[in-house]
Amino acid sequence: MTTDVAGVPVPDSKLAVQATELVRDCTDELIFHHSNRVYLFGALQGRNRDLDFDPELLYVGALFHDLGLSERFHGSGRRFEVDSADEARSFLRSHGVDEDAVRRVWTAIALHTTPGVPEYMEPEVALVTAGVEYDVLGIGYADISAAQRAEITARHPRPDFKRRILAAFAAGVSPKPETTFGNVKADVLAHFVPGFTRDDFVSTILESPWPE
């Protein structure tokens, strides 16, 4: 590890370098910089929580977590988190990574929009979500110093990030609105897609084919 950002070593193994190149080629600068910040903020929160995590696995999980928003997945019919997780799994397996590590990265990505669950799982799972929650929602904002935030955002800028990430979410999930049932991306479509009507859990139960 040769590069430190805000005191966080950035992995530079062959695996990490190839992950960086793949994600840089497959995403725009908005998602690329966001994903790097997720790693850095997640790692800092890991220190704050005294968690023993694998930096390389956290790095890959962070870099791949929004890959499923890309246009090539718009017709998949699956949640973008699952598309992202599957891409990471294929990448890791192609590099001979052991299956337990692959499982942790897959789970970290698949659950990163499911609040209240990842924090009780393996550190890499918990910290991908922690990094996402910090960068997107500002959860735990005061846990990281202003100087660390400034260094991270200087390296990976976030101009007009709130508006632009919401637009990216809307573009990524609006082609498959059925995948937002029961998750936070339904809120995005409700705000940005005219005429979108979210599925209702209670109505789904009451209108199921069961007679009672």
Buried (B, 14 or more C-beta within 10 A) or exposed (E): EEEEBBEBEBBBEEBBEBBBEBBBEBBEEBBBBBBBBBBBBBBBBBBEBEBEBBBBBBBBBBBBBBBBBBEEBBEBEBBBBBBBBBBBBEBBEEEEBEEEBBBBBBBBBBBBBEBEEBEEBBBBBBBBBBBBBBBBEEBBEEBBEEEBBEBBBEBBEBEEBEEBBBBBBBBBBBEBBEBBBEBEBBEBBEEBBEEBEBEEEEEEEEEEEEEE
